[in-house]
Amino acid sequence: MTIAWRSNQAKWLQIANVIKDRIRNGTYRVDEPVASEHMIVQEFGVSRPTARKVLVRLREEGVVYAVRGLGTFARSPENWETADS
């Protein structure tokens, strides 16, 4: 999935959806690290606060979980707490 920079949908939401898709298709495996803030900034060309918002939103939805000092990890889609976007 690519980011539509001229879309009316917020960029952070589009990036969050890309990460969800990567978890679903196995690019990010369950209990394995997902993209860090720095990686999101590099890959998508967004600011660090935008990258942080992506990860915060994914944690709120139960898509990922954070381990202090280790990073952010993927949860199984069956364990996600909210409906898919």
Protein Blocks (a to p, Z undefined) as FASTA:
>chain_A
ZZdfkbmbdfklmmmmmmmmmmmnomacghiacddfklmmmmnopafklmmmmmmmmmmn
omaccdehkaccdddfklpcbdcZZ
